[in-house]
């Protein structure tokens, strides 16, 4: 299994959630309404996806560096 595949899915999901949250937030600001509860939750979900993607990327990079270091002669 490609170790980068989960990262790609997380990044696409995070990007989609951020874009959707920004569009909904822009519409809410444009109509002078407060963002609804589900829009705020969507924003937090987007933030959590971004954090998860960064952590997963960090784990993959550290794993790769450990592999490179262990294979050195």
CHARMM internal coordinates of N, CA and C (Angstrom, degrees):
IC EDIT
DIST 1 N 1 CA 1.4562
DIST 1 CA 1 C 1.5292
ANGL 1 N 1 CA 1 C 109.61
DIST 1 C 2 N 1.2901
ANGL 1 CA 1 C 2 N 115.06
DIHE 1 N 1 CA 1 C 2 N 137.80
DIST 2 N 2 CA 1.4570
ANGL 1 C 2 N 2 CA 120.48
DIHE 1 CA 1 C 2 N 2 CA 179.38
DIST 2 CA 2 C 1.5280
ANGL 2 N 2 CA 2 C 109.18
DIHE 1 C 2 N 2 CA 2 C -67.84
DIST 2 C 3 N 1.3488
ANGL 2 CA 2 C 3 N 118.79
DIHE 2 N 2 CA 2 C 3 N 121.02
DIST 3 N 3 CA 1.4693
ANGL 2 C 3 N 3 CA 119.26
DIHE 2 CA 2 C 3 N 3 CA -177.48
DIST 3 CA 3 C 1.5305
ANGL 3 N 3 CA 3 C 112.84
DIHE 2 C 3 N 3 CA 3 C -67.80
DIST 3 C 4 N 1.3284
ANGL 3 CA 3 C 4 N 117.13
DIHE 3 N 3 CA 3 C 4 N -17.20
DIST 4 N 4 CA 1.4593
ANGL 3 C 4 N 4 CA 119.24
DIHE 3 CA 3 C 4 N 4 CA -177.92
DIST 4 CA 4 C 1.5310
ANGL 4 N 4 CA 4 C 112.81
DIHE 3 C 4 N 4 CA 4 C -90.56
DIST 4 C 5 N 1.3298
ANGL 4 CA 4 C 5 N 117.62
DIHE 4 N 4 CA 4 C 5 N -8.68
DIST 5 N 5 CA 1.4576
ANGL 4 C 5 N 5 CA 120.25
DIHE 4 CA 4 C 5 N 5 CA -178.33
DIST 5 CA 5 C 1.5315
ANGL 5 N 5 CA 5 C 112.67
DIHE 4 C 5 N 5 CA 5 C -60.92
DIST 5 C 6 N 1.3469
ANGL 5 CA 5 C 6 N 119.83
DIHE 5 N 5 CA 5 C 6 N -46.52
DIST 6 N 6 CA 1.4795
ANGL 5 C 6 N 6 CA 118.52
DIHE 5 CA 5 C 6 N 6 CA 177.09
DIST 6 CA 6 C 1.5245
ANGL 6 N 6 CA 6 C 112.97
DIHE 5 C 6 N 6 CA 6 C -60.79
DIST 6 C 7 N 1.3253
ANGL 6 CA 6 C 7 N 116.79
DIHE 6 N 6 CA 6 C 7 N -33.80
DIST 7 N 7 CA 1.4626
ANGL 6 C 7 N 7 CA 120.28
DIHE 6 CA 6 C 7 N 7 CA 178.88
DIST 7 CA 7 C 1.5222
ANGL 7 N 7 CA 7 C 110.01
DIHE 6 C 7 N 7 CA 7 C -65.06
DIST 7 C 8 N 1.3243
ANGL 7 CA 7 C 8 N 115.87
DIHE 7 N 7 CA 7 C 8 N -42.47
DIST 8 N 8 CA 1.4586
ANGL 7 C 8 N 8 CA 119.52
DIHE 7 CA 7 C 8 N 8 CA -179.74
DIST 8 CA 8 C 1.5234
ANGL 8 N 8 CA 8 C 110.79
DIHE 7 C 8 N 8 CA 8 C -62.45
DIST 8 C 9 N 1.3255
ANGL 8 CA 8 C 9 N 116.60
DIHE 8 N 8 CA 8 C 9 N -43.97
DIST 9 N 9 CA 1.4660
ANGL 8 C 9 N 9 CA 119.70
DIHE 8 CA 8 C 9 N 9 CA 179.50
DIST 9 CA 9 C 1.5225
ANGL 9 N 9 CA 9 C 111.33
DIHE 8 C 9 N 9 CA 9 C -64.93
DIST 9 C 10 N 1.3409
ANGL 9 CA 9 C 10 N 116.80
DIHE 9 N 9 CA 9 C 10 N -41.40
DIST 10 N 10 CA 1.4627
ANGL 9 C 10 N 10 CA 119.95
DIHE 9 CA 9 C 10 N 10 CA 178.16
DIST 10 CA 10 C 1.5215
ANGL 10 N 10 CA 10 C 111.33
DIHE 9 C 10 N 10 CA 10 C -63.83
DIST 10 C 11 N 1.3197
ANGL 10 CA 10 C 11 N 116.42
DIHE 10 N 10 CA 10 C 11 N -42.42
DIST 11 N 11 CA 1.4642
ANGL 10 C 11 N 11 CA 119.42
DIHE 10 CA 10 C 11 N 11 CA -179.57
DIST 11 CA 11 C 1.5268
ANGL 11 N 11 CA 11 C 111.35
DIHE 10 C 11 N 11 CA 11 C -65.73
DIST 11 C 12 N 1.3491
ANGL 11 CA 11 C 12 N 117.27
DIHE 11 N 11 CA 11 C 12 N -41.62
DIST 12 N 12 CA 1.4698
ANGL 11 C 12 N 12 CA 119.60
DIHE 11 CA 11 C 12 N 12 CA 177.78
DIST 12 CA 12 C 1.5231
ANGL 12 N 12 CA 12 C 110.99
DIHE 11 C 12 N 12 CA 12 C -65.10
DIST 12 C 13 N 1.3311
ANGL 12 CA 12 C 13 N 117.11
DIHE 12 N 12 CA 12 C 13 N -41.03
DIST 13 N 13 CA 1.4667
ANGL 12 C 13 N 13 CA 120.01
DIHE 12 CA 12 C 13 N 13 CA 179.39
DIST 13 CA 13 C 1.5252
ANGL 13 N 13 CA 13 C 110.77
DIHE 12 C 13 N 13 CA 13 C -65.52
DIST 13 C 14 N 1.3331
ANGL 13 CA 13 C 14 N 116.33
DIHE 13 N 13 CA 13 C 14 N -42.09
DIST 14 N 14 CA 1.4601
ANGL 13 C 14 N 14 CA 120.22
DIHE 13 CA 13 C 14 N 14 CA 179.13
DIST 14 CA 14 C 1.5227
ANGL 14 N 14 CA 14 C 111.05
DIHE 13 C 14 N 14 CA 14 C -65.02
DIST 14 C 15 N 1.3259
ANGL 14 CA 14 C 15 N 116.08
DIHE 14 N 14 CA 14 C 15 N -43.46
DIST 15 N 15 CA 1.4665
ANGL 14 C 15 N 15 CA 119.06
DIHE 14 CA 14 C 15 N 15 CA 179.53
DIST 15 CA 15 C 1.5220
ANGL 15 N 15 CA 15 C 111.11
DIHE 14 C 15 N 15 CA 15 C -63.56
DIST 15 C 16 N 1.3271
ANGL 15 CA 15 C 16 N 117.03
DIHE 15 N 15 CA 15 C 16 N -41.86
DIST 16 N 16 CA 1.4585
ANGL 15 C 16 N 16 CA 120.45
DIHE 15 CA 15 C 16 N 16 CA 177.89
DIST 16 CA 16 C 1.5176
ANGL 16 N 16 CA 16 C 112.03
DIHE 15 C 16 N 16 CA 16 C -63.42
DIST 16 C 17 N 1.3304
ANGL 16 CA 16 C 17 N 116.58
DIHE 16 N 16 CA 16 C 17 N -41.95
DIST 17 N 17 CA 1.4652
ANGL 16 C 17 N 17 CA 119.86
DIHE 16 CA 16 C 17 N 17 CA 179.51
DIST 17 CA 17 C 1.5251
ANGL 17 N 17 CA 17 C 111.39
DIHE 16 C 17 N 17 CA 17 C -66.35
DIST 17 C 18 N 1.3286
ANGL 17 CA 17 C 18 N 116.68
DIHE 17 N 17 CA 17 C 18 N -39.36
DIST 18 N 18 CA 1.4661
ANGL 17 C 18 N 18 CA 119.97
DIHE 17 CA 17 C 18 N 18 CA 178.92
DIST 18 CA 18 C 1.5223
ANGL 18 N 18 CA 18 C 110.90
DIHE 17 C 18 N 18 CA 18 C -65.96
DIST 18 C 19 N 1.3321
ANGL 18 CA 18 C 19 N 116.09
DIHE 18 N 18 CA 18 C 19 N -45.25
DIST 19 N 19 CA 1.4640
ANGL 18 C 19 N 19 CA 119.30
DIHE 18 CA 18 C 19 N 19 CA 179.34
DIST 19 CA 19 C 1.5197
ANGL 19 N 19 CA 19 C 110.66
DIHE 18 C 19 N 19 CA 19 C -62.37
DIST 19 C 20 N 1.3322
ANGL 19 CA 19 C 20 N 116.92
DIHE 19 N 19 CA 19 C 20 N -45.21
DIST 20 N 20 CA 1.4598
ANGL 19 C 20 N 20 CA 119.78
DIHE 19 CA 19 C 20 N 20 CA 179.02
DIST 20 CA 20 C 1.5252
ANGL 20 N 20 CA 20 C 111.25
DIHE 19 C 20 N 20 CA 20 C -62.62
DIST 20 C 21 N 1.3254
ANGL 20 CA 20 C 21 N 116.66
DIHE 20 N 20 CA 20 C 21 N -42.22
DIST 21 N 21 CA 1.4587
ANGL 20 C 21 N 21 CA 119.94
DIHE 20 CA 20 C 21 N 21 CA 178.07
DIST 21 CA 21 C 1.5149
ANGL 21 N 21 CA 21 C 112.68
DIHE 20 C 21 N 21 CA 21 C -63.58
DIST 21 C 22 N 1.3254
ANGL 21 CA 21 C 22 N 116.69
DIHE 21 N 21 CA 21 C 22 N -39.63
DIST 22 N 22 CA 1.4619
ANGL 21 C 22 N 22 CA 120.15
DIHE 21 CA 21 C 22 N 22 CA 178.60
DIST 22 CA 22 C 1.5239
ANGL 22 N 22 CA 22 C 111.31
DIHE 21 C 22 N 22 CA 22 C -67.43
DIST 22 C 23 N 1.3224
ANGL 22 CA 22 C 23 N 116.97
DIHE 22 N 22 CA 22 C 23 N -40.83
DIST 23 N 23 CA 1.4627
ANGL 22 C 23 N 23 CA 119.80
DIHE 22 CA 22 C 23 N 23 CA 179.01
DIST 23 CA 23 C 1.5183
ANGL 23 N 23 CA 23 C 109.81
DIHE 22 C 23 N 23 CA 23 C -63.76
DIST 23 C 24 N 1.3268
ANGL 23 CA 23 C 24 N 116.35
DIHE 23 N 23 CA 23 C 24 N -45.48
DIST 24 N 24 CA 1.4672
ANGL 23 C 24 N 24 CA 119.21
DIHE 23 CA 23 C 24 N 24 CA 179.94
DIST 24 CA 24 C 1.5231
ANGL 24 N 24 CA 24 C 111.09
DIHE 23 C 24 N 24 CA 24 C -66.34
DIST 24 C 25 N 1.3181
ANGL 24 CA 24 C 25 N 116.82
DIHE 24 N 24 CA 24 C 25 N -37.90
DIST 25 N 25 CA 1.4590
ANGL 24 C 25 N 25 CA 120.15
DIHE 24 CA 24 C 25 N 25 CA 177.68
DIST 25 CA 25 C 1.5164
ANGL 25 N 25 CA 25 C 111.85
DIHE 24 C 25 N 25 CA 25 C -66.57
DIST 25 C 26 N 1.3327
ANGL 25 CA 25 C 26 N 116.63
DIHE 25 N 25 CA 25 C 26 N -38.90
DIST 26 N 26 CA 1.4618
ANGL 25 C 26 N 26 CA 120.24
DIHE 25 CA 25 C 26 N 26 CA 177.66
DIST 26 CA 26 C 1.5137
ANGL 26 N 26 CA 26 C 110.52
DIHE 25 C 26 N 26 CA 26 C -64.34
DIST 26 C 27 N 1.3296
ANGL 26 CA 26 C 27 N 117.05
DIHE 26 N 26 CA 26 C 27 N -42.05
DIST 27 N 27 CA 1.4640
ANGL 26 C 27 N 27 CA 120.08
DIHE 26 CA 26 C 27 N 27 CA 178.57
DIST 27 CA 27 C 1.5270
ANGL 27 N 27 CA 27 C 110.41
DIHE 26 C 27 N 27 CA 27 C -65.03
DIST 27 C 28 N 1.3244
ANGL 27 CA 27 C 28 N 116.87
DIHE 27 N 27 CA 27 C 28 N -37.96
DIST 28 N 28 CA 1.4627
ANGL 27 C 28 N 28 CA 119.62
DIHE 27 CA 27 C 28 N 28 CA 179.71
DIST 28 CA 28 C 1.5276
ANGL 28 N 28 CA 28 C 110.41
DIHE 27 C 28 N 28 CA 28 C -66.88
DIST 28 C 29 N 1.3310
ANGL 28 CA 28 C 29 N 116.36
DIHE 28 N 28 CA 28 C 29 N -41.59
DIST 29 N 29 CA 1.4753
ANGL 28 C 29 N 29 CA 118.89
DIHE 28 CA 28 C 29 N 29 CA 179.12
DIST 29 CA 29 C 1.5213
ANGL 29 N 29 CA 29 C 110.81
DIHE 28 C 29 N 29 CA 29 C -68.30
DIST 29 C 30 N 1.3208
ANGL 29 CA 29 C 30 N 116.41
DIHE 29 N 29 CA 29 C 30 N -35.68
DIST 30 N 30 CA 1.4558
ANGL 29 C 30 N 30 CA 120.53
DIHE 29 CA 29 C 30 N 30 CA -177.78
DIST 30 CA 30 C 1.5195
ANGL 30 N 30 CA 30 C 111.17
DIHE 29 C 30 N 30 CA 30 C -66.28
DIST 30 C 31 N 1.3064
ANGL 30 CA 30 C 31 N 117.03
DIHE 30 N 30 CA 30 C 31 N -36.98
DIST 31 N 31 CA 1.4672
ANGL 30 C 31 N 31 CA 121.03
DIHE 30 CA 30 C 31 N 31 CA -179.34
DIST 31 CA 31 C 1.5216
ANGL 31 N 31 CA 31 C 111.89
DIHE 30 C 31 N 31 CA 31 C -92.02
DIST 31 C 32 N 1.3436
ANGL 31 CA 31 C 32 N 116.60
DIHE 31 N 31 CA 31 C 32 N 4.26
DIST 32 N 32 CA 1.4675
ANGL 31 C 32 N 32 CA 122.42
DIHE 31 CA 31 C 32 N 32 CA 176.90
DIST 32 CA 32 C 1.5225
ANGL 32 N 32 CA 32 C 112.46
DIHE 31 C 32 N 32 CA 32 C 63.23
DIST 32 C 33 N 1.3210
ANGL 32 CA 32 C 33 N 116.77
DIHE 32 N 32 CA 32 C 33 N 31.54
DIST 33 N 33 CA 1.4529
ANGL 32 C 33 N 33 CA 120.77
DIHE 32 CA 32 C 33 N 33 CA 175.13
DIST 33 CA 33 C 1.5144
ANGL 33 N 33 CA 33 C 108.43
DIHE 32 C 33 N 33 CA 33 C -108.02
DIST 33 C 34 N 1.3109
ANGL 33 CA 33 C 34 N 114.71
DIHE 33 N 33 CA 33 C 34 N 150.91
DIST 34 N 34 CA 1.4545
ANGL 33 C 34 N 34 CA 118.47
DIHE 33 CA 33 C 34 N 34 CA 174.71
DIST 34 CA 34 C 1.5164
ANGL 34 N 34 CA 34 C 109.12
DIHE 33 C 34 N 34 CA 34 C -72.35
DIST 34 C 35 N 1.3215
ANGL 34 CA 34 C 35 N 115.42
DIHE 34 N 34 CA 34 C 35 N 151.37
DIST 35 N 35 CA 1.4595
ANGL 34 C 35 N 35 CA 117.91
DIHE 34 CA 34 C 35 N 35 CA 177.44
DIST 35 CA 35 C 1.5284
ANGL 35 N 35 CA 35 C 108.99
DIHE 34 C 35 N 35 CA 35 C -68.90
DIST 35 C 36 N 1.2987
ANGL 35 CA 35 C 36 N 114.90
DIHE 35 N 35 CA 35 C 36 N 142.23
DIST 36 N 36 CA 1.4575
ANGL 35 C 36 N 36 CA 119.69
DIHE 35 CA 35 C 36 N 36 CA -177.61
DIST 36 CA 36 C 1.5228
ANGL 36 N 36 CA 36 C 110.22
DIHE 35 C 36 N 36 CA 36 C -76.13
DIST 36 C 37 N 1.2895
ANGL 36 CA 36 C 37 N 115.15
DIHE 36 N 36 CA 36 C 37 N 172.99
DIST 37 N 37 CA 1.4591
ANGL 36 C 37 N 37 CA 120.91
DIHE 36 CA 36 C 37 N 37 CA -177.68
DIST 37 CA 37 C 1.5333
ANGL 37 N 37 CA 37 C 110.97
DIHE 36 C 37 N 37 CA 37 C -62.84
DIST 37 C 38 N 1.3209
ANGL 37 CA 37 C 38 N 116.62
DIHE 37 N 37 CA 37 C 38 N -40.97
DIST 38 N 38 CA 1.4666
ANGL 37 C 38 N 38 CA 118.28
DIHE 37 CA 37 C 38 N 38 CA -178.06
DIST 38 CA 38 C 1.5186
ANGL 38 N 38 CA 38 C 111.51
DIHE 37 C 38 N 38 CA 38 C -71.51
DIST 38 C 39 N 1.3314
ANGL 38 CA 38 C 39 N 117.76
DIHE 38 N 38 CA 38 C 39 N -27.40
DIST 39 N 39 CA 1.4630
ANGL 38 C 39 N 39 CA 119.67
DIHE 38 CA 38 C 39 N 39 CA 175.16
DIST 39 CA 39 C 1.5180
ANGL 39 N 39 CA 39 C 110.85
DIHE 38 C 39 N 39 CA 39 C -69.24
DIST 39 C 40 N 1.3260
ANGL 39 CA 39 C 40 N 116.92
DIHE 39 N 39 CA 39 C 40 N -38.61
DIST 40 N 40 CA 1.4674
ANGL 39 C 40 N 40 CA 119.86
DIHE 39 CA 39 C 40 N 40 CA 176.61
DIST 40 CA 40 C 1.5209
ANGL 40 N 40 CA 40 C 110.44
DIHE 39 C 40 N 40 CA 40 C -66.73
DIST 40 C 41 N 1.3364
ANGL 40 CA 40 C 41 N 116.41
DIHE 40 N 40 CA 40 C 41 N -39.32
DIST 41 N 41 CA 1.4648
ANGL 40 C 41 N 41 CA 119.27
DIHE 40 CA 40 C 41 N 41 CA 177.35
DIST 41 CA 41 C 1.5228
ANGL 41 N 41 CA 41 C 110.87
DIHE 40 C 41 N 41 CA 41 C -65.11
DIST 41 C 42 N 1.3276
ANGL 41 CA 41 C 42 N 115.89
DIHE 41 N 41 CA 41 C 42 N -38.93
DIST 42 N 42 CA 1.4656
ANGL 41 C 42 N 42 CA 119.68
DIHE 41 CA 41 C 42 N 42 CA 178.20
DIST 42 CA 42 C 1.5235
ANGL 42 N 42 CA 42 C 110.36
DIHE 41 C 42 N 42 CA 42 C -62.12
DIST 42 C 43 N 1.3143
ANGL 42 CA 42 C 43 N 116.94
DIHE 42 N 42 CA 42 C 43 N -38.35
DIST 43 N 43 CA 1.4636
ANGL 42 C 43 N 43 CA 120.49
DIHE 42 CA 42 C 43 N 43 CA 177.44
DIST 43 CA 43 C 1.5297
ANGL 43 N 43 CA 43 C 110.67
DIHE 42 C 43 N 43 CA 43 C -62.80
DIST 43 C 44 N 1.3465
ANGL 43 CA 43 C 44 N 116.67
DIHE 43 N 43 CA 43 C 44 N -42.86
DIST 44 N 44 CA 1.4608
ANGL 43 C 44 N 44 CA 119.77
DIHE 43 CA 43 C 44 N 44 CA 178.45
DIST 44 CA 44 C 1.5187
ANGL 44 N 44 CA 44 C 111.47
DIHE 43 C 44 N 44 CA 44 C -67.04
DIST 44 C 45 N 1.3344
ANGL 44 CA 44 C 45 N 117.14
DIHE 44 N 44 CA 44 C 45 N -36.54
DIST 45 N 45 CA 1.4665
ANGL 44 C 45 N 45 CA 120.23
DIHE 44 CA 44 C 45 N 45 CA 176.21
DIST 45 CA 45 C 1.5222
ANGL 45 N 45 CA 45 C 110.02
DIHE 44 C 45 N 45 CA 45 C -62.77
DIST 45 C 46 N 1.3286
ANGL 45 CA 45 C 46 N 117.13
DIHE 45 N 45 CA 45 C 46 N -41.99
DIST 46 N 46 CA 1.4597
ANGL 45 C 46 N 46 CA 120.80
DIHE 45 CA 45 C 46 N 46 CA 178.19
DIST 46 CA 46 C 1.5264
ANGL 46 N 46 CA 46 C 110.73
DIHE 45 C 46 N 46 CA 46 C -62.19
DIST 46 C 47 N 1.3197
ANGL 46 CA 46 C 47 N 116.75
DIHE 46 N 46 CA 46 C 47 N -42.37
DIST 47 N 47 CA 1.4666
ANGL 46 C 47 N 47 CA 120.33
DIHE 46 CA 46 C 47 N 47 CA 178.70
DIST 47 CA 47 C 1.5229
ANGL 47 N 47 CA 47 C 110.48
DIHE 46 C 47 N 47 CA 47 C -64.03
DIST 47 C 48 N 1.3310
ANGL 47 CA 47 C 48 N 117.09
DIHE 47 N 47 CA 47 C 48 N -42.23
DIST 48 N 48 CA 1.4567
ANGL 47 C 48 N 48 CA 120.06
DIHE 47 CA 47 C 48 N 48 CA 179.14
DIST 48 CA 48 C 1.5262
ANGL 48 N 48 CA 48 C 111.75
DIHE 47 C 48 N 48 CA 48 C -64.81
DIST 48 C 49 N 1.3436
ANGL 48 CA 48 C 49 N 116.81
DIHE 48 N 48 CA 48 C 49 N -38.95
DIST 49 N 49 CA 1.4576
ANGL 48 C 49 N 49 CA 119.37
DIHE 48 CA 48 C 49 N 49 CA 176.66
DIST 49 CA 49 C 1.5209
ANGL 49 N 49 CA 49 C 110.86
DIHE 48 C 49 N 49 CA 49 C -63.82
DIST 49 C 50 N 1.3115
ANGL 49 CA 49 C 50 N 117.59
DIHE 49 N 49 CA 49 C 50 N -40.30
DIST 50 N 50 CA 1.4640
ANGL 49 C 50 N 50 CA 119.98
DIHE 49 CA 49 C 50 N 50 CA 178.41
DIST 50 CA 50 C 1.5212
ANGL 50 N 50 CA 50 C 111.23
DIHE 49 C 50 N 50 CA 50 C -64.30
DIST 50 C 51 N 1.3284
ANGL 50 CA 50 C 51 N 116.44
DIHE 50 N 50 CA 50 C 51 N -42.53
DIST 51 N 51 CA 1.4673
ANGL 50 C 51 N 51 CA 119.91
DIHE 50 CA 50 C 51 N 51 CA 178.34
DIST 51 CA 51 C 1.5229
ANGL 51 N 51 CA 51 C 110.07
DIHE 50 C 51 N 51 CA 51 C -63.37
DIST 51 C 52 N 1.3375
ANGL 51 CA 51 C 52 N 116.54
DIHE 51 N 51 CA 51 C 52 N -43.32
DIST 52 N 52 CA 1.4692
ANGL 51 C 52 N 52 CA 119.95
DIHE 51 CA 51 C 52 N 52 CA 179.22
DIST 52 CA 52 C 1.5242
ANGL 52 N 52 CA 52 C 110.85
DIHE 51 C 52 N 52 CA 52 C -62.91
DIST 52 C 53 N 1.3283
ANGL 52 CA 52 C 53 N 117.42
DIHE 52 N 52 CA 52 C 53 N -40.56
DIST 53 N 53 CA 1.4639
ANGL 52 C 53 N 53 CA 120.34
DIHE 52 CA 52 C 53 N 53 CA 179.54
DIST 53 CA 53 C 1.5233
ANGL 53 N 53 CA 53 C 110.81
DIHE 52 C 53 N 53 CA 53 C -64.59
DIST 53 C 54 N 1.3207
ANGL 53 CA 53 C 54 N 117.17
DIHE 53 N 53 CA 53 C 54 N -41.47
DIST 54 N 54 CA 1.4692
ANGL 53 C 54 N 54 CA 120.40
DIHE 53 CA 53 C 54 N 54 CA 179.69
DIST 54 CA 54 C 1.5281
ANGL 54 N 54 CA 54 C 110.07
DIHE 53 C 54 N 54 CA 54 C -66.21
DIST 54 C 55 N 1.3292
ANGL 54 CA 54 C 55 N 117.12
DIHE 54 N 54 CA 54 C 55 N -42.65
DIST 55 N 55 CA 1.4586
ANGL 54 C 55 N 55 CA 119.71
DIHE 54 CA 54 C 55 N 55 CA 178.92
DIST 55 CA 55 C 1.5228
ANGL 55 N 55 CA 55 C 111.29
DIHE 54 C 55 N 55 CA 55 C -64.69
DIST 55 C 56 N 1.3263
ANGL 55 CA 55 C 56 N 116.77
DIHE 55 N 55 CA 55 C 56 N -43.72
DIST 56 N 56 CA 1.4608
ANGL 55 C 56 N 56 CA 120.11
DIHE 55 CA 55 C 56 N 56 CA 179.46
DIST 56 CA 56 C 1.5333
ANGL 56 N 56 CA 56 C 110.36
DIHE 55 C 56 N 56 CA 56 C -62.13
DIST 56 C 57 N 1.3223
ANGL 56 CA 56 C 57 N 116.08
DIHE 56 N 56 CA 56 C 57 N -42.56
DIST 57 N 57 CA 1.4670
ANGL 56 C 57 N 57 CA 119.56
DIHE 56 CA 56 C 57 N 57 CA 178.22
DIST 57 CA 57 C 1.5225
ANGL 57 N 57 CA 57 C 110.35
DIHE 56 C 57 N 57 CA 57 C -62.16
DIST 57 C 58 N 1.3150
ANGL 57 CA 57 C 58 N 116.60
DIHE 57 N 57 CA 57 C 58 N -41.30
DIST 58 N 58 CA 1.4609
ANGL 57 C 58 N 58 CA 120.10
DIHE 57 CA 57 C 58 N 58 CA 178.34
DIST 58 CA 58 C 1.5183
ANGL 58 N 58 CA 58 C 111.99
DIHE 57 C 58 N 58 CA 58 C -62.66
DIST 58 C 59 N 1.3236
ANGL 58 CA 58 C 59 N 116.65
DIHE 58 N 58 CA 58 C 59 N -40.12
DIST 59 N 59 CA 1.4649
ANGL 58 C 59 N 59 CA 120.44
DIHE 58 CA 58 C 59 N 59 CA 178.78
DIST 59 CA 59 C 1.5222
ANGL 59 N 59 CA 59 C 110.48
DIHE 58 C 59 N 59 CA 59 C -64.92
DIST 59 C 60 N 1.3288
ANGL 59 CA 59 C 60 N 116.77
DIHE 59 N 59 CA 59 C 60 N -43.80
DIST 60 N 60 CA 1.4659
ANGL 59 C 60 N 60 CA 120.03
DIHE 59 CA 59 C 60 N 60 CA 179.87
DIST 60 CA 60 C 1.5233
ANGL 60 N 60 CA 60 C 110.38
DIHE 59 C 60 N 60 CA 60 C -63.94
DIST 60 C 61 N 1.3207
ANGL 60 CA 60 C 61 N 117.42
DIHE 60 N 60 CA 60 C 61 N -42.43
DIST 61 N 61 CA 1.4688
ANGL 60 C 61 N 61 CA 120.46
DIHE 60 CA 60 C 61 N 61 CA 179.91
DIST 61 CA 61 C 1.5257
ANGL 61 N 61 CA 61 C 110.23
DIHE 60 C 61 N 61 CA 61 C -64.53
DIST 61 C 62 N 1.3369
ANGL 61 CA 61 C 62 N 117.35
DIHE 61 N 61 CA 61 C 62 N -44.87
DIST 62 N 62 CA 1.4612
ANGL 61 C 62 N 62 CA 119.70
DIHE 61 CA 61 C 62 N 62 CA 179.11
DIST 62 CA 62 C 1.5217
ANGL 62 N 62 CA 62 C 111.41
DIHE 61 C 62 N 62 CA 62 C -64.08
DIST 62 C 63 N 1.3242
ANGL 62 CA 62 C 63 N 117.18
DIHE 62 N 62 CA 62 C 63 N -38.58
DIST 63 N 63 CA 1.4560
ANGL 62 C 63 N 63 CA 120.72
DIHE 62 CA 62 C 63 N 63 CA 177.11
DIST 63 CA 63 C 1.5288
ANGL 63 N 63 CA 63 C 110.75
DIHE 62 C 63 N 63 CA 63 C -63.87
DIST 63 C 64 N 1.3181
ANGL 63 CA 63 C 64 N 116.10
DIHE 63 N 63 CA 63 C 64 N -42.11
DIST 64 N 64 CA 1.4608
ANGL 63 C 64 N 64 CA 120.28
DIHE 63 CA 63 C 64 N 64 CA 178.27
DIST 64 CA 64 C 1.5292
ANGL 64 N 64 CA 64 C 110.48
DIHE 63 C 64 N 64 CA 64 C -64.16
DIST 64 C 65 N 1.3270
ANGL 64 CA 64 C 65 N 116.85
DIHE 64 N 64 CA 64 C 65 N -43.51
DIST 65 N 65 CA 1.4692
ANGL 64 C 65 N 65 CA 119.48
DIHE 64 CA 64 C 65 N 65 CA 179.19
DIST 65 CA 65 C 1.5238
ANGL 65 N 65 CA 65 C 111.29
DIHE 64 C 65 N 65 CA 65 C -63.86
DIST 65 C 66 N 1.3379
ANGL 65 CA 65 C 66 N 116.96
DIHE 65 N 65 CA 65 C 66 N -38.19
DIST 66 N 66 CA 1.4599
ANGL 65 C 66 N 66 CA 119.97
DIHE 65 CA 65 C 66 N 66 CA 177.32
DIST 66 CA 66 C 1.5230
ANGL 66 N 66 CA 66 C 110.58
DIHE 65 C 66 N 66 CA 66 C -65.25
DIST 66 C 67 N 1.3287
ANGL 66 CA 66 C 67 N 116.76
DIHE 66 N 66 CA 66 C 67 N -38.18
DIST 67 N 67 CA 1.4652
ANGL 66 C 67 N 67 CA 120.22
DIHE 66 CA 66 C 67 N 67 CA 177.78
DIST 67 CA 67 C 1.5296
ANGL 67 N 67 CA 67 C 110.67
DIHE 66 C 67 N 67 CA 67 C -65.06
DIST 67 C 68 N 1.3269
ANGL 67 CA 67 C 68 N 117.06
DIHE 67 N 67 CA 67 C 68 N -44.48
DIST 68 N 68 CA 1.4601
ANGL 67 C 68 N 68 CA 120.59
DIHE 67 CA 67 C 68 N 68 CA 179.84
DIST 68 CA 68 C 1.5239
ANGL 68 N 68 CA 68 C 110.06
DIHE 67 C 68 N 68 CA 68 C -63.49
DIST 68 C 69 N 1.3247
ANGL 68 CA 68 C 69 N 116.02
DIHE 68 N 68 CA 68 C 69 N -41.83
DIST 69 N 69 CA 1.4586
ANGL 68 C 69 N 69 CA 119.49
DIHE 68 CA 68 C 69 N 69 CA -178.53
DIST 69 CA 69 C 1.5334
ANGL 69 N 69 CA 69 C 111.74
DIHE 68 C 69 N 69 CA 69 C -66.64
DIST 69 C 70 N 1.3316
ANGL 69 CA 69 C 70 N 116.09
DIHE 69 N 69 CA 69 C 70 N -38.18
DIST 70 N 70 CA 1.4674
ANGL 69 C 70 N 70 CA 118.74
DIHE 69 CA 69 C 70 N 70 CA -179.13
DIST 70 CA 70 C 1.5275
ANGL 70 N 70 CA 70 C 112.14
DIHE 69 C 70 N 70 CA 70 C -74.15
DIST 70 C 71 N 1.3277
ANGL 70 CA 70 C 71 N 117.35
DIHE 70 N 70 CA 70 C 71 N -22.59
DIST 71 N 71 CA 1.4678
ANGL 70 C 71 N 71 CA 119.39
DIHE 70 CA 70 C 71 N 71 CA -179.02
DIST 71 CA 71 C 1.5212
ANGL 71 N 71 CA 71 C 112.55
DIHE 70 C 71 N 71 CA 71 C -89.47
DIST 71 C 72 N 1.3383
ANGL 71 CA 71 C 72 N 117.60
DIHE 71 N 71 CA 71 C 72 N -4.28
DIST 72 N 72 CA 1.4626
ANGL 71 C 72 N 72 CA 119.79
DIHE 71 CA 71 C 72 N 72 CA 177.41
DIST 72 CA 72 C 1.5212
ANGL 72 N 72 CA 72 C 109.64
DIHE 71 C 72 N 72 CA 72 C -70.88
DIST 72 C 73 N 1.3137
ANGL 72 CA 72 C 73 N 114.58
DIHE 72 N 72 CA 72 C 73 N 147.65
DIST 73 N 73 CA 1.4692
ANGL 72 C 73 N 73 CA 118.88
DIHE 72 CA 72 C 73 N 73 CA -178.89
DIST 73 CA 73 C 1.5073
ANGL 73 N 73 CA 73 C 109.88
DIHE 72 C 73 N 73 CA 73 C -98.98
END
COOR INIT
IC SEED 1 N 1 CA 1 C
IC BUILD
